[in-house]
Protein backbone atom coordinates (compact mmCIF):
# COMPACT_ATOMS: atom_id res chain seq x y z
CA UNK A 1 0.00 0.00 0.00
CA UNK A 2 3.07 2.21 -0.37
CA UNK A 3 1.72 3.82 -3.50
CA UNK A 4 -1.75 4.09 -2.07
CA UNK A 5 -3.93 2.24 -4.56
CA UNK A 6 -7.06 3.44 -2.78
CA UNK A 7 -5.85 7.04 -2.46
CA UNK A 8 -6.44 9.84 -4.91
CA UNK A 9 -3.62 10.92 -7.20
CA UNK A 10 -3.04 14.05 -5.13
CA UNK A 11 -2.80 12.11 -1.87
CA UNK A 12 -0.50 9.53 -3.45
CA UNK A 13 1.80 12.23 -4.87
CA UNK A 14 2.07 13.87 -1.44
CA UNK A 15 2.75 10.52 0.20
CA UNK A 16 5.53 9.79 -2.31
CA UNK A 17 6.99 13.24 -1.72
CA UNK A 18 7.11 12.57 2.03
CA UNK A 19 8.79 9.20 1.50
CA UNK A 20 11.35 10.72 -0.86
CA UNK A 21 12.06 13.59 1.53
CA UNK A 22 12.74 11.09 4.32
CA UNK A 23 14.95 8.74 2.32
CA UNK A 24 17.02 11.23 0.30
CA UNK A 25 19.38 12.19 3.19
CA UNK A 26 20.32 8.50 3.49
CA UNK A 27 21.03 8.34 -0.25
CA UNK A 28 23.14 11.50 -0.02
CA UNK A 29 25.14 10.02 2.87
CA UNK A 30 25.61 6.77 0.92
CA UNK A 31 26.78 8.72 -2.13
CA UNK A 32 29.24 10.72 0.03
CA UNK A 33 30.66 7.46 1.44
CA UNK A 34 30.99 5.96 -2.06
CA UNK A 35 32.56 9.25 -3.18
CA UNK A 36 35.25 9.02 -0.51
CA UNK A 37 36.03 5.38 -1.29
CA UNK A 38 36.29 6.13 -5.00
CA UNK A 39 38.54 9.13 -4.30
CA UNK A 40 40.80 6.95 -2.17
CA UNK A 41 40.96 4.39 -4.98
CA UNK A 42 41.87 7.10 -7.49
CA UNK A 43 44.70 8.27 -5.26
CA UNK A 44 45.92 4.71 -4.75
CA UNK A 45 45.43 3.19 -8.23
CA UNK A 46 45.08 6.13 -10.58
CA UNK A 47 42.00 6.63 -12.73
CA UNK A 48 41.14 2.94 -13.08
CA UNK A 49 37.47 2.10 -13.54
CA UNK A 50 36.70 -0.35 -10.76
CA UNK A 51 33.72 -1.26 -8.60
CA UNK A 52 33.91 1.87 -6.45
CA UNK A 53 34.08 4.16 -9.50
CA UNK A 54 31.24 2.35 -11.26
CA UNK A 55 29.09 2.51 -8.14
CA UNK A 56 29.89 6.23 -7.86
CA UNK A 57 28.85 6.81 -11.48
CA UNK A 58 25.59 4.84 -11.05
CA UNK A 59 24.73 6.56 -7.75
CA UNK A 60 25.48 10.02 -9.18
CA UNK A 61 23.26 9.23 -12.16
CA UNK A 62 20.41 8.05 -9.93
CA UNK A 63 20.61 11.13 -7.70
CA UNK A 64 20.73 13.51 -10.67
CA UNK A 65 17.76 11.78 -12.33
CA UNK A 66 15.77 12.08 -9.09
CA UNK A 67 16.56 15.80 -8.95
CA UNK A 68 15.83 16.24 -12.68
CA UNK A 69 12.49 14.42 -12.64
CA UNK A 70 11.52 14.42 -8.98
CA UNK A 71 11.20 10.67 -9.33
CA UNK A 72 8.26 10.99 -11.72
CA UNK A 73 10.10 8.91 -14.31
CA UNK A 74 8.95 5.74 -12.52
CA UNK A 75 5.34 6.82 -12.05
CA UNK A 76 2.95 4.91 -14.24
CA UNK A 77 -0.28 6.80 -13.57
CA UNK A 78 -0.53 9.92 -15.77
CA UNK A 79 -2.70 11.76 -13.24
CA UNK A 80 -0.07 11.26 -10.60
CA UNK A 81 2.58 12.97 -12.72
CA UNK A 82 0.45 16.13 -12.94
CA UNK A 83 0.41 16.54 -9.17
CA UNK A 84 4.01 15.53 -8.85
CA UNK A 85 5.33 17.88 -11.52
CA UNK A 86 3.69 21.13 -10.46
CA UNK A 87 5.22 24.62 -10.57
CA UNK A 88 6.63 24.40 -7.05
CA UNK A 89 8.46 21.14 -7.76
CA UNK A 90 9.87 22.49 -11.04
CA UNK A 91 11.07 25.58 -9.16
CA UNK A 92 12.72 23.37 -6.53
CA UNK A 93 14.50 21.36 -9.21
CA UNK A 94 15.68 24.51 -10.98
CA UNK A 95 17.00 25.99 -7.72
CA UNK A 96 18.75 22.73 -6.87
CA UNK A 97 20.48 22.53 -10.24
CA UNK A 98 21.48 26.19 -10.01
CA UNK A 99 22.96 25.55 -6.58
CA UNK A 100 24.85 22.49 -7.84
CA UNK A 101 26.10 24.44 -10.86
CA UNK A 102 27.55 27.20 -8.69
CA UNK A 103 29.20 24.73 -6.34
CA UNK A 104 30.84 23.05 -9.33
CA UNK A 105 31.94 26.37 -10.81
CA UNK A 106 33.45 27.54 -7.52
CA UNK A 107 35.06 24.12 -7.06
CA UNK A 108 36.55 24.37 -10.55
CA UNK A 109 37.92 27.81 -9.77
CA UNK A 110 39.40 26.52 -6.51
CA UNK A 111 41.03 23.63 -8.39
CA UNK A 112 42.40 26.03 -10.99
CA UNK A 113 43.85 28.36 -8.37
CA UNK A 114 45.15 25.50 -6.24
CA UNK A 115 46.84 23.80 -9.19
CA UNK A 116 49.63 26.38 -8.98
CA UNK A 117 50.69 25.10 -5.57
CA UNK A 118 49.42 21.52 -5.28
CA UNK A 119 49.62 18.74 -7.83
CA UNK A 120 46.90 16.08 -7.87
CA UNK A 121 45.65 13.57 -10.44
CA UNK A 122 43.23 15.19 -12.86
CA UNK A 123 40.80 12.28 -12.39
CA UNK A 124 40.66 13.05 -8.66
CA UNK A 125 40.02 16.74 -9.29
CA UNK A 126 37.23 16.10 -11.79
CA UNK A 127 35.76 13.43 -9.52
CA UNK A 128 35.77 15.84 -6.58
CA UNK A 129 34.19 18.75 -8.46
CA UNK A 130 31.45 16.59 -10.00
CA UNK A 131 30.79 14.81 -6.72
CA UNK A 132 30.47 18.03 -4.77
CA UNK A 133 28.11 19.44 -7.39
CA UNK A 134 25.96 16.31 -7.26
CA UNK A 135 25.84 16.37 -3.47
CA UNK A 136 25.05 20.09 -3.41
CA UNK A 137 22.21 19.82 -5.96
CA UNK A 138 20.68 16.78 -4.29
CA UNK A 139 21.01 18.22 -0.81
CA UNK A 140 19.44 21.53 -1.87
CA UNK A 141 16.55 19.71 -3.55
CA UNK A 142 15.97 17.64 -0.43
CA UNK A 143 16.07 20.71 1.80
CA UNK A 144 13.56 22.55 -0.40
CA UNK A 145 11.21 19.56 -0.43
CA UNK A 146 11.39 19.12 3.32
CA UNK A 147 10.73 22.83 3.82
CA UNK A 148 7.70 22.65 1.49
CA UNK A 149 6.33 19.72 3.48
CA UNK A 150 6.54 21.66 6.74
CA UNK A 151 4.36 24.46 5.36
Protein Blocks (a to p, Z undefined) as FASTA:
>chain_A
ZZopmbcfklmmmmmmmmmmmmmmmmmmmmmmmmmmmmmmmmmnopadcfklmmmmmmmm
mmmmmmmnnopmmpmblklmmmmmcfklmmmmmmmmmmmmmmmmmmmmmmmmmmmmpccd
fklmmmmmmmmmmmmmmmmmmmmmmmmmmZZ
